[in-house]
Amino acid sequence: MIKNMSSIDRGIRVVVAAVFAYLYFSGIVAGALGILLMVFAAVFLITSSIAFCPLYVLFNFSTRKS
């Protein structure tokens, strides 16, 4: 697995995941949408921790400088 995410991209994903978690745990978003946001938050955290996004490979895209 070749890393394809820059540190800025990874940071943005962590911040977005934190916002999603806040919205869910504070009760602002609930139900199916809340669960969906938590799934996205988990995916964002996992992809940012390994610096690899499978969708970037699909579209032949990278934010990381070579």
N, CA, C, O and CB atoms as a CASP TS submission, in Angstrom:
PFRMAT TS
TARGET T0000
AUTHOR 0000-0000-0000
METHOD Language model
MODEL 1
PARENT N/A
ATOM      1  N   MET     1       0.834  -1.171   0.000  1.00  0.00           N
ATOM      2  CA  MET     1       0.000   0.000   0.000  1.00  0.00           C
ATOM      3  C   MET     1       0.891   1.250   0.000  1.00  0.00           C
ATOM      4  O   MET     1       1.657   1.480   0.936  1.00  0.00           O
ATOM      5  CB  MET     1      -0.956  -0.011   1.216  1.00  0.00           C
ATOM      6  N   ILE     2       0.780   2.015  -1.019  1.00  0.00           N
ATOM      7  CA  ILE     2       1.556   3.246  -1.131  1.00  0.00           C
ATOM      8  C   ILE     2       0.738   4.380  -0.526  1.00  0.00           C
ATOM      9  O   ILE     2      -0.451   4.520  -0.814  1.00  0.00           O
ATOM     10  CB  ILE     2       1.931   3.553  -2.621  1.00  0.00           C
ATOM     11  N   LYS     3       1.372   5.176   0.304  1.00  0.00           N
ATOM     12  CA  LYS     3       0.673   6.307   0.912  1.00  0.00           C
ATOM     13  C   LYS     3       0.298   7.315  -0.167  1.00  0.00           C
ATOM     14  O   LYS     3       1.106   7.644  -1.035  1.00  0.00           O
ATOM     15  CB  LYS     3       1.547   6.976   2.006  1.00  0.00           C
ATOM     16  N   ASN     4      -0.949   7.804  -0.099  1.00  0.00           N
ATOM     17  CA  ASN     4      -1.402   8.749  -1.120  1.00  0.00           C
ATOM     18  C   ASN     4      -2.123   9.961  -0.519  1.00  0.00           C
ATOM     19  O   ASN     4      -2.864  10.656  -1.214  1.00  0.00           O
ATOM     20  CB  ASN     4      -2.322   8.043  -2.101  1.00  0.00           C
ATOM     21  N   MET     5      -1.899  10.206   0.778  1.00  0.00           N
ATOM     22  CA  MET     5      -2.548  11.340   1.436  1.00  0.00           C
ATOM     23  C   MET     5      -1.501  12.241   2.089  1.00  0.00           C
ATOM     24  O   MET     5      -0.572  11.764   2.742  1.00  0.00           O
ATOM     25  CB  MET     5      -3.568  10.848   2.490  1.00  0.00           C
ATOM     26  N   SER     6      -1.666  13.538   1.902  1.00  0.00           N
ATOM     27  CA  SER     6      -0.762  14.492   2.533  1.00  0.00           C
ATOM     28  C   SER     6      -1.157  14.693   3.997  1.00  0.00           C
ATOM     29  O   SER     6      -2.223  14.258   4.431  1.00  0.00           O
ATOM     30  CB  SER     6      -0.775  15.840   1.774  1.00  0.00           C
ATOM     31  N   SER     7      -0.294  15.349   4.733  1.00  0.00           N
ATOM     32  CA  SER     7      -0.587  15.592   6.153  1.00  0.00           C
ATOM     33  C   SER     7      -1.766  16.558   6.312  1.00  0.00           C
ATOM     34  O   SER     7      -2.522  16.448   7.277  1.00  0.00           O
ATOM     35  CB  SER     7       0.661  16.157   6.871  1.00  0.00           C
ATOM     36  N   ILE     8      -1.930  17.485   5.393  1.00  0.00           N
ATOM     37  CA  ILE     8      -3.074  18.406   5.455  1.00  0.00           C
ATOM     38  C   ILE     8      -4.370  17.634   5.222  1.00  0.00           C
ATOM     39  O   ILE     8      -5.352  17.839   5.934  1.00  0.00           O
ATOM     40  CB  ILE     8      -2.925  19.549   4.407  1.00  0.00           C
ATOM     41  N   ASP     9      -4.374  16.761   4.243  1.00  0.00           N
ATOM     42  CA  ASP     9      -5.539  15.925   3.948  1.00  0.00           C
ATOM     43  C   ASP     9      -5.888  15.064   5.163  1.00  0.00           C
ATOM     44  O   ASP     9      -7.058  14.931   5.523  1.00  0.00           O
ATOM     45  CB  ASP     9      -5.271  15.031   2.710  1.00  0.00           C
ATOM     46  N   ARG    10      -4.875  14.488   5.783  1.00  0.00           N
ATOM     47  CA  ARG    10      -5.099  13.659   6.968  1.00  0.00           C
ATOM     48  C   ARG    10      -5.663  14.476   8.120  1.00  0.00           C
ATOM     49  O   ARG    10      -6.558  14.015   8.828  1.00  0.00           O
ATOM     50  CB  ARG    10      -3.802  12.985   7.399  1.00  0.00           C
ATOM     51  N   GLY    11      -5.148  15.682   8.312  1.00  0.00           N
ATOM     52  CA  GLY    11      -5.640  16.549   9.381  1.00  0.00           C
ATOM     53  C   GLY    11      -7.084  16.964   9.178  1.00  0.00           C
ATOM     54  O   GLY    11      -7.867  17.002  10.127  1.00  0.00           O
ATOM     55  N   ILE    12      -7.431  17.272   7.951  1.00  0.00           N
ATOM     56  CA  ILE    12      -8.815  17.650   7.641  1.00  0.00           C
ATOM     57  C   ILE    12      -9.748  16.490   7.936  1.00  0.00           C
ATOM     58  O   ILE    12     -10.833  16.696   8.479  1.00  0.00           O
ATOM     59  CB  ILE    12      -8.952  18.085   6.163  1.00  0.00           C
ATOM     60  N   ARG    13      -9.348  15.278   7.590  1.00  0.00           N
ATOM     61  CA  ARG    13     -10.184  14.107   7.862  1.00  0.00           C
ATOM     62  C   ARG    13     -10.381  13.884   9.359  1.00  0.00           C
ATOM     63  O   ARG    13     -11.471  13.509   9.793  1.00  0.00           O
ATOM     64  CB  ARG    13      -9.566  12.866   7.234  1.00  0.00           C
ATOM     65  N   VAL    14      -9.343  14.109  10.142  1.00  0.00           N
ATOM     66  CA  VAL    14      -9.472  13.943  11.590  1.00  0.00           C
ATOM     67  C   VAL    14     -10.433  14.983  12.165  1.00  0.00           C
ATOM     68  O   VAL    14     -11.256  14.664  13.024  1.00  0.00           O
ATOM     69  CB  VAL    14      -8.093  14.055  12.272  1.00  0.00           C
ATOM     70  N   VAL    15     -10.328  16.211  11.696  1.00  0.00           N
ATOM     71  CA  VAL    15     -11.222  17.273  12.172  1.00  0.00           C
ATOM     72  C   VAL    15     -12.665  16.969  11.769  1.00  0.00           C
ATOM     73  O   VAL    15     -13.575  17.132  12.582  1.00  0.00           O
ATOM     74  CB  VAL    15     -10.784  18.650  11.609  1.00  0.00           C
ATOM     75  N   VAL    16     -12.885  16.538  10.547  1.00  0.00           N
ATOM     76  CA  VAL    16     -14.235  16.207  10.094  1.00  0.00           C
ATOM     77  C   VAL    16     -14.793  15.035  10.905  1.00  0.00           C
ATOM     78  O   VAL    16     -15.967  15.045  11.277  1.00  0.00           O
ATOM     79  CB  VAL    16     -14.234  15.867   8.585  1.00  0.00           C
ATOM     80  N   ALA    17     -13.971  14.041  11.176  1.00  0.00           N
ATOM     81  CA  ALA    17     -14.411  12.903  11.985  1.00  0.00           C
ATOM     82  C   ALA    17     -14.786  13.360  13.393  1.00  0.00           C
ATOM     83  O   ALA    17     -15.762  12.873  13.963  1.00  0.00           O
ATOM     84  CB  ALA    17     -13.308  11.824  12.049  1.00  0.00           C
ATOM     85  N   ALA    18     -14.024  14.286  13.951  1.00  0.00           N
ATOM     86  CA  ALA    18     -14.337  14.805  15.283  1.00  0.00           C
ATOM     87  C   ALA    18     -15.665  15.570  15.276  1.00  0.00           C
ATOM     88  O   ALA    18     -16.450  15.461  16.218  1.00  0.00           O
ATOM     89  CB  ALA    18     -13.201  15.718  15.781  1.00  0.00           C
ATOM     90  N   VAL    19     -15.912  16.331  14.232  1.00  0.00           N
ATOM     91  CA  VAL    19     -17.179  17.061  14.121  1.00  0.00           C
ATOM     92  C   VAL    19     -18.346  16.082  14.005  1.00  0.00           C
ATOM     93  O   VAL    19     -19.381  16.265  14.646  1.00  0.00           O
ATOM     94  CB  VAL    19     -17.154  18.014  12.902  1.00  0.00           C
ATOM     95  N   PHE    20     -18.178  15.043  13.187  1.00  0.00           N
ATOM     96  CA  PHE    20     -19.229  14.029  13.059  1.00  0.00           C
ATOM     97  C   PHE    20     -19.508  13.359  14.403  1.00  0.00           C
ATOM     98  O   PHE    20     -20.666  13.154  14.767  1.00  0.00           O
ATOM     99  CB  PHE    20     -18.830  12.971  12.014  1.00  0.00           C
ATOM    100  N   ALA    21     -18.454  13.020  15.138  1.00  0.00           N
ATOM    101  CA  ALA    21     -18.633  12.384  16.436  1.00  0.00           C
ATOM    102  C   ALA    21     -19.331  13.331  17.413  1.00  0.00           C
ATOM    103  O   ALA    21     -20.202  12.910  18.174  1.00  0.00           O
ATOM    104  CB  ALA    21     -17.279  11.935  17.003  1.00  0.00           C
ATOM    105  N   TYR    22     -18.953  14.597  17.392  1.00  0.00           N
ATOM    106  CA  TYR    22     -19.611  15.581  18.258  1.00  0.00           C
ATOM    107  C   TYR    22     -21.104  15.679  17.953  1.00  0.00           C
ATOM    108  O   TYR    22     -21.937  15.680  18.859  1.00  0.00           O
ATOM    109  CB  TYR    22     -18.953  16.958  18.097  1.00  0.00           C
ATOM    110  N   LEU    23     -21.428  15.762  16.662  1.00  0.00           N
ATOM    111  CA  LEU    23     -22.833  15.864  16.267  1.00  0.00           C
ATOM    112  C   LEU    23     -23.632  14.647  16.733  1.00  0.00           C
ATOM    113  O   LEU    23     -24.779  14.775  17.161  1.00  0.00           O
ATOM    114  CB  LEU    23     -22.946  16.015  14.746  1.00  0.00           C
ATOM    115  N   TYR    24     -23.024  13.480  16.648  1.00  0.00           N
ATOM    116  CA  TYR    24     -23.725  12.263  17.052  1.00  0.00           C
ATOM    117  C   TYR    24     -23.859  12.169  18.570  1.00  0.00           C
ATOM    118  O   TYR    24     -24.955  11.939  19.082  1.00  0.00           O
ATOM    119  CB  TYR    24     -22.997  11.035  16.519  1.00  0.00           C
ATOM    120  N   PHE    25     -22.760  12.343  19.286  1.00  0.00           N
ATOM    121  CA  PHE    25     -22.777  12.147  20.741  1.00  0.00           C
ATOM    122  C   PHE    25     -23.481  13.275  21.497  1.00  0.00           C
ATOM    123  O   PHE    25     -23.908  13.077  22.635  1.00  0.00           O
ATOM    124  CB  PHE    25     -21.363  12.015  21.251  1.00  0.00           C
ATOM    125  N   SER    26     -23.606  14.445  20.886  1.00  0.00           N
ATOM    126  CA  SER    26     -24.337  15.529  21.530  1.00  0.00           C
ATOM    127  C   SER    26     -25.837  15.425  21.270  1.00  0.00           C
ATOM    128  O   SER    26     -26.626  16.155  21.871  1.00  0.00           O
ATOM    129  CB  SER    26     -23.816  16.876  21.045  1.00  0.00           C
ATOM    130  N   GLY    27     -26.228  14.524  20.381  1.00  0.00           N
ATOM    131  CA  GLY    27     -27.641  14.323  20.103  1.00  0.00           C
ATOM    132  C   GLY    27     -28.210  15.224  19.033  1.00  0.00           C
ATOM    133  O   GLY    27     -29.416  15.210  18.787  1.00  0.00           O
ATOM    134  N   ILE    28     -27.362  16.008  18.394  1.00  0.00           N
ATOM    135  CA  ILE    28     -27.832  16.895  17.334  1.00  0.00           C
ATOM    136  C   ILE    28     -28.297  16.074  16.130  1.00  0.00           C
ATOM    137  O   ILE    28     -29.303  16.396  15.497  1.00  0.00           O
ATOM    138  CB  ILE    28     -26.718  17.886  16.919  1.00  0.00           C
ATOM    139  N   VAL    29     -27.562  15.026  15.827  1.00  0.00           N
ATOM    140  CA  VAL    29     -27.918  14.126  14.735  1.00  0.00           C
ATOM    141  C   VAL    29     -28.143  12.741  15.336  1.00  0.00           C
ATOM    142  O   VAL    29     -27.296  12.236  16.072  1.00  0.00           O
ATOM    143  CB  VAL    29     -26.800  14.096  13.621  1.00  0.00           C
ATOM    144  N   ALA    30     -29.274  12.132  15.026  1.00  0.00           N
ATOM    145  CA  ALA    30     -29.588  10.817  15.592  1.00  0.00           C
ATOM    146  C   ALA    30     -30.160   9.918  14.511  1.00  0.00           C
ATOM    147  O   ALA    30     -30.327  10.335  13.365  1.00  0.00           O
ATOM    148  CB  ALA    30     -30.583  10.944  16.771  1.00  0.00           C
ATOM    149  N   GLY    31     -30.449   8.711  14.874  1.00  0.00           N
ATOM    150  CA  GLY    31     -31.063   7.767  13.958  1.00  0.00           C
ATOM    151  C   GLY    31     -30.104   7.265  12.904  1.00  0.00           C
ATOM    152  O   GLY    31     -28.900   7.155  13.137  1.00  0.00           O
ATOM    153  N   ALA    32     -30.652   6.961  11.740  1.00  0.00           N
ATOM    154  CA  ALA    32     -29.859   6.395  10.651  1.00  0.00           C
ATOM    155  C   ALA    32     -28.776   7.366  10.173  1.00  0.00           C
ATOM    156  O   ALA    32     -27.661   6.951   9.856  1.00  0.00           O
ATOM    157  CB  ALA    32     -30.769   6.015   9.486  1.00  0.00           C
ATOM    158  N   LEU    33     -29.104   8.643  10.124  1.00  0.00           N
ATOM    159  CA  LEU    33     -28.107   9.629   9.697  1.00  0.00           C
ATOM    160  C   LEU    33     -26.949   9.694  10.691  1.00  0.00           C
ATOM    161  O   LEU    33     -25.793   9.829  10.289  1.00  0.00           O
ATOM    162  CB  LEU    33     -28.753  11.019   9.544  1.00  0.00           C
ATOM    163  N   GLY    34     -27.248   9.601  11.970  1.00  0.00           N
ATOM    164  CA  GLY    34     -26.203   9.602  12.984  1.00  0.00           C
ATOM    165  C   GLY    34     -25.284   8.404  12.861  1.00  0.00           C
ATOM    166  O   GLY    34     -24.067   8.530  12.995  1.00  0.00           O
ATOM    167  N   ILE    35     -25.863   7.245  12.606  1.00  0.00           N
ATOM    168  CA  ILE    35     -25.047   6.040  12.427  1.00  0.00           C
ATOM    169  C   ILE    35     -24.192   6.158  11.178  1.00  0.00           C
ATOM    170  O   ILE    35     -23.022   5.773  11.186  1.00  0.00           O
ATOM    171  CB  ILE    35     -25.936   4.788  12.345  1.00  0.00           C
ATOM    172  N   LEU    36     -24.764   6.686  10.106  1.00  0.00           N
ATOM    173  CA  LEU    36     -24.014   6.889   8.878  1.00  0.00           C
ATOM    174  C   LEU    36     -22.839   7.849   9.100  1.00  0.00           C
ATOM    175  O   LEU    36     -21.740   7.612   8.600  1.00  0.00           O
ATOM    176  CB  LEU    36     -24.937   7.422   7.780  1.00  0.00           C
ATOM    177  N   LEU    37     -23.071   8.923   9.843  1.00  0.00           N
ATOM    178  CA  LEU    37     -21.984   9.861  10.151  1.00  0.00           C
ATOM    179  C   LEU    37     -20.883   9.188  10.955  1.00  0.00           C
ATOM    180  O   LEU    37     -19.703   9.461  10.738  1.00  0.00           O
ATOM    181  CB  LEU    37     -22.523  11.069  10.919  1.00  0.00           C
ATOM    182  N   MET    38     -21.256   8.309  11.882  1.00  0.00           N
ATOM    183  CA  MET    38     -20.249   7.607  12.678  1.00  0.00           C
ATOM    184  C   MET    38     -19.452   6.620  11.825  1.00  0.00           C
ATOM    185  O   MET    38     -18.262   6.415  12.066  1.00  0.00           O
ATOM    186  CB  MET    38     -20.914   6.872  13.844  1.00  0.00           C
ATOM    187  N   VAL    39     -20.088   6.019  10.850  1.00  0.00           N
ATOM    188  CA  VAL    39     -19.363   5.132   9.928  1.00  0.00           C
ATOM    189  C   VAL    39     -18.365   5.948   9.117  1.00  0.00           C
ATOM    190  O   VAL    39     -17.211   5.549   8.961  1.00  0.00           O
ATOM    191  CB  VAL    39     -20.349   4.383   8.982  1.00  0.00           C
ATOM    192  N   PHE    40     -18.811   7.094   8.602  1.00  0.00           N
ATOM    193  CA  PHE    40     -17.894   7.970   7.873  1.00  0.00           C
ATOM    194  C   PHE    40     -16.747   8.444   8.771  1.00  0.00           C
ATOM    195  O   PHE    40     -15.600   8.507   8.329  1.00  0.00           O
ATOM    196  CB  PHE    40     -18.653   9.179   7.305  1.00  0.00           C
ATOM    197  N   ALA    41     -17.048   8.771  10.008  1.00  0.00           N
ATOM    198  CA  ALA    41     -16.008   9.203  10.943  1.00  0.00           C
ATOM    199  C   ALA    41     -14.981   8.104  11.144  1.00  0.00           C
ATOM    200  O   ALA    41     -13.779   8.372  11.160  1.00  0.00           O
ATOM    201  CB  ALA    41     -16.623   9.604  12.289  1.00  0.00           C
ATOM    202  N   ALA    42     -15.440   6.871  11.298  1.00  0.00           N
ATOM    203  CA  ALA    42     -14.516   5.745  11.479  1.00  0.00           C
ATOM    204  C   ALA    42     -13.647   5.551  10.238  1.00  0.00           C
ATOM    205  O   ALA    42     -12.441   5.331  10.351  1.00  0.00           O
ATOM    206  CB  ALA    42     -15.296   4.451  11.785  1.00  0.00           C
ATOM    207  N   VAL    43     -14.251   5.633   9.068  1.00  0.00           N
ATOM    208  CA  VAL    43     -13.489   5.479   7.823  1.00  0.00           C
ATOM    209  C   VAL    43     -12.465   6.605   7.686  1.00  0.00           C
ATOM    210  O   VAL    43     -11.321   6.361   7.301  1.00  0.00           O
ATOM    211  CB  VAL    43     -14.439   5.465   6.597  1.00  0.00           C
ATOM    212  N   PHE    44     -12.867   7.828   7.998  1.00  0.00           N
ATOM    213  CA  PHE    44     -11.932   8.956   7.934  1.00  0.00           C
ATOM    214  C   PHE    44     -10.766   8.762   8.887  1.00  0.00           C
ATOM    215  O   PHE    44      -9.624   9.041   8.522  1.00  0.00           O
ATOM    216  CB  PHE    44     -12.649  10.264   8.253  1.00  0.00           C
ATOM    217  N   LEU    45     -11.025   8.294  10.092  1.00  0.00           N
ATOM    218  CA  LEU    45      -9.952   8.078  11.063  1.00  0.00           C
ATOM    219  C   LEU    45      -9.014   6.956  10.622  1.00  0.00           C
ATOM    220  O   LEU    45      -7.797   7.064  10.772  1.00  0.00           O
ATOM    221  CB  LEU    45     -10.542   7.755  12.436  1.00  0.00           C
ATOM    222  N   ILE    46      -9.573   5.898  10.088  1.00  0.00           N
ATOM    223  CA  ILE    46      -8.734   4.778   9.638  1.00  0.00           C
ATOM    224  C   ILE    46      -7.871   5.195   8.452  1.00  0.00           C
ATOM    225  O   ILE    46      -6.668   4.935   8.432  1.00  0.00           O
ATOM    226  CB  ILE    46      -9.606   3.564   9.256  1.00  0.00           C
ATOM    227  N   THR    47      -8.487   5.843   7.463  1.00  0.00           N
ATOM    228  CA  THR    47      -7.703   6.238   6.288  1.00  0.00           C
ATOM    229  C   THR    47      -6.658   7.295   6.634  1.00  0.00           C
ATOM    230  O   THR    47      -5.571   7.297   6.056  1.00  0.00           O
ATOM    231  CB  THR    47      -8.626   6.765   5.192  1.00  0.00           C
ATOM    232  N   SER    48      -6.967   8.184   7.557  1.00  0.00           N
ATOM    233  CA  SER    48      -5.969   9.189   7.929  1.00  0.00           C
ATOM    234  C   SER    48      -4.846   8.582   8.752  1.00  0.00           C
ATOM    235  O   SER    48      -3.711   9.054   8.678  1.00  0.00           O
ATOM    236  CB  SER    48      -6.624  10.324   8.706  1.00  0.00           C
ATOM    237  N   SER    49      -5.128   7.556   9.528  1.00  0.00           N
ATOM    238  CA  SER    49      -4.066   6.950  10.337  1.00  0.00           C
ATOM    239  C   SER    49      -3.087   6.138   9.488  1.00  0.00           C
ATOM    240  O   SER    49      -1.909   6.033   9.832  1.00  0.00           O
ATOM    241  CB  SER    49      -4.675   6.057  11.413  1.00  0.00           C
ATOM    242  N   ILE    50      -3.565   5.566   8.384  1.00  0.00           N
ATOM    243  CA  ILE    50      -2.663   4.801   7.518  1.00  0.00           C
ATOM    244  C   ILE    50      -2.213   5.598   6.290  1.00  0.00           C
ATOM    245  O   ILE    50      -1.404   5.112   5.500  1.00  0.00           O
ATOM    246  CB  ILE    50      -3.344   3.518   7.071  1.00  0.00           C
ATOM    247  N   ALA    51      -2.730   6.806   6.129  1.00  0.00           N
ATOM    248  CA  ALA    51      -2.367   7.717   5.030  1.00  0.00           C
ATOM    249  C   ALA    51      -2.643   7.105   3.663  1.00  0.00           C
ATOM    250  O   ALA    51      -1.903   7.336   2.707  1.00  0.00           O
ATOM    251  CB  ALA    51      -0.893   8.100   5.127  1.00  0.00           C
ATOM    252  N   PHE    52      -3.712   6.326   3.581  1.00  0.00           N
ATOM    253  CA  PHE    52      -4.066   5.689   2.323  1.00  0.00           C
ATOM    254  C   PHE    52      -5.574   5.744   2.128  1.00  0.00           C
ATOM    255  O   PHE    52      -6.339   5.369   3.017  1.00  0.00           O
ATOM    256  CB  PHE    52      -3.563   4.231   2.285  1.00  0.00           C
ATOM    257  N   CYS    53      -5.993   6.213   0.959  1.00  0.00           N
ATOM    258  CA  CYS    53      -7.417   6.273   0.628  1.00  0.00           C
ATOM    259  C   CYS    53      -7.666   5.429  -0.617  1.00  0.00           C
ATOM    260  O   CYS    53      -7.144   5.736  -1.688  1.00  0.00           O
ATOM    261  CB  CYS    53      -7.884   7.748   0.403  1.00  0.00           C
ATOM    262  N   PRO    54      -8.464   4.361  -0.484  1.00  0.00           N
ATOM    263  CA  PRO    54      -8.729   3.509  -1.645  1.00  0.00           C
ATOM    264  C   PRO    54      -9.429   4.240  -2.800  1.00  0.00           C
ATOM    265  O   PRO    54      -9.205   3.909  -3.964  1.00  0.00           O
ATOM    266  CB  PRO    54      -9.568   2.334  -1.220  1.00  0.00           C
ATOM    267  N   LEU    55     -10.270   5.225  -2.488  1.00  0.00           N
ATOM    268  CA  LEU    55     -10.929   5.976  -3.564  1.00  0.00           C
ATOM    269  C   LEU    55      -9.929   6.776  -4.395  1.00  0.00           C
ATOM    270  O   LEU    55     -10.118   6.964  -5.597  1.00  0.00           O
ATOM    271  CB  LEU    55     -11.983   6.916  -2.982  1.00  0.00           C
ATOM    272  N   TYR    56      -8.867   7.243  -3.747  1.00  0.00           N
ATOM    273  CA  TYR    56      -7.839   7.968  -4.492  1.00  0.00           C
ATOM    274  C   TYR    56      -7.190   7.056  -5.535  1.00  0.00           C
ATOM    275  O   TYR    56      -6.874   7.501  -6.638  1.00  0.00           O
ATOM    276  CB  TYR    56      -6.770   8.531  -3.531  1.00  0.00           C
ATOM    277  N   VAL    57      -6.993   5.797  -5.191  1.00  0.00           N
ATOM    278  CA  VAL    57      -6.411   4.846  -6.136  1.00  0.00           C
ATOM    279  C   VAL    57      -7.360   4.634  -7.308  1.00  0.00           C
ATOM    280  O   VAL    57      -6.938   4.587  -8.463  1.00  0.00           O
ATOM    281  CB  VAL    57      -6.100   3.502  -5.442  1.00  0.00           C
ATOM    282  N   LEU    58      -8.647   4.506  -6.996  1.00  0.00           N
ATOM    283  CA  LEU    58      -9.655   4.299  -8.040  1.00  0.00           C
ATOM    284  C   LEU    58      -9.633   5.420  -9.076  1.00  0.00           C
ATOM    285  O   LEU    58      -9.760   5.173 -10.275  1.00  0.00           O
ATOM    286  CB  LEU    58     -11.045   4.197  -7.417  1.00  0.00           C
ATOM    287  N   PHE    59      -9.471   6.643  -8.601  1.00  0.00           N
ATOM    288  CA  PHE    59      -9.483   7.805  -9.487  1.00  0.00           C
ATOM    289  C   PHE    59      -8.081   8.286  -9.870  1.00  0.00           C
ATOM    290  O   PHE    59      -7.925   9.352 -10.465  1.00  0.00           O
ATOM    291  CB  PHE    59     -10.235   8.932  -8.832  1.00  0.00           C
ATOM    292  N   ASN    60      -7.059   7.486  -9.522  1.00  0.00           N
ATOM    293  CA  ASN    60      -5.660   7.822  -9.834  1.00  0.00           C
ATOM    294  C   ASN    60      -5.311   9.224  -9.338  1.00  0.00           C
ATOM    295  O   ASN    60      -4.813  10.054 -10.098  1.00  0.00           O
ATOM    296  CB  ASN    60      -5.406   7.723 -11.352  1.00  0.00           C
ATOM    297  N   PHE    61      -5.574   9.474  -8.071  1.00  0.00           N
ATOM    298  CA  PHE    61      -5.415  10.781  -7.459  1.00  0.00           C
ATOM    299  C   PHE    61      -4.539  10.655  -6.222  1.00  0.00           C
ATOM    300  O   PHE    61      -4.574   9.623  -5.552  1.00  0.00           O
ATOM    301  CB  PHE    61      -6.785  11.395  -7.102  1.00  0.00           C
ATOM    302  N   SER    62      -3.761  11.671  -5.905  1.00  0.00           N
ATOM    303  CA  SER    62      -2.941  11.668  -4.704  1.00  0.00           C
ATOM    304  C   SER    62      -2.732  13.105  -4.238  1.00  0.00           C
ATOM    305  O   SER    62      -2.522  14.004  -5.052  1.00  0.00           O
ATOM    306  CB  SER    62      -1.582  10.966  -4.960  1.00  0.00           C
ATOM    307  N   THR    63      -2.790  13.314  -2.925  1.00  0.00           N
ATOM    308  CA  THR    63      -2.509  14.631  -2.378  1.00  0.00           C
ATOM    309  C   THR    63      -1.108  14.686  -1.788  1.00  0.00           C
ATOM    310  O   THR    63      -0.668  15.737  -1.321  1.00  0.00           O
ATOM    311  CB  THR    63      -3.543  15.000  -1.320  1.00  0.00           C
ATOM    312  N   ARG    64      -0.419  13.576  -1.808  1.00  0.00           N
ATOM    313  CA  ARG    64       0.927  13.498  -1.237  1.00  0.00           C
ATOM    314  C   ARG    64       1.959  13.859  -2.297  1.00  0.00           C
ATOM    315  O   ARG    64       1.890  13.401  -3.438  1.00  0.00           O
ATOM    316  CB  ARG    64       1.206  12.083  -0.670  1.00  0.00           C
ATOM    317  N   LYS    65       2.896  14.672  -1.905  1.00  0.00           N
ATOM    318  CA  LYS    65       3.984  15.035  -2.810  1.00  0.00           C
ATOM    319  C   LYS    65       4.962  13.872  -2.901  1.00  0.00           C
ATOM    320  O   LYS    65       5.286  13.247  -1.891  1.00  0.00           O
ATOM    321  CB  LYS    65       4.707  16.327  -2.330  1.00  0.00           C
ATOM    322  N   SER    66       5.423  13.586  -4.090  1.00  0.00           N
ATOM    323  CA  SER    66       6.351  12.456  -4.301  1.00  0.00           C
ATOM    324  C   SER    66       7.735  12.776  -3.851  1.00  0.00           C
ATOM    325  O   SER    66       8.629  11.936  -3.959  1.00  0.00           O
ATOM    326  CB  SER    66       6.386  12.054  -5.748  1.00  0.00           C
TER
END
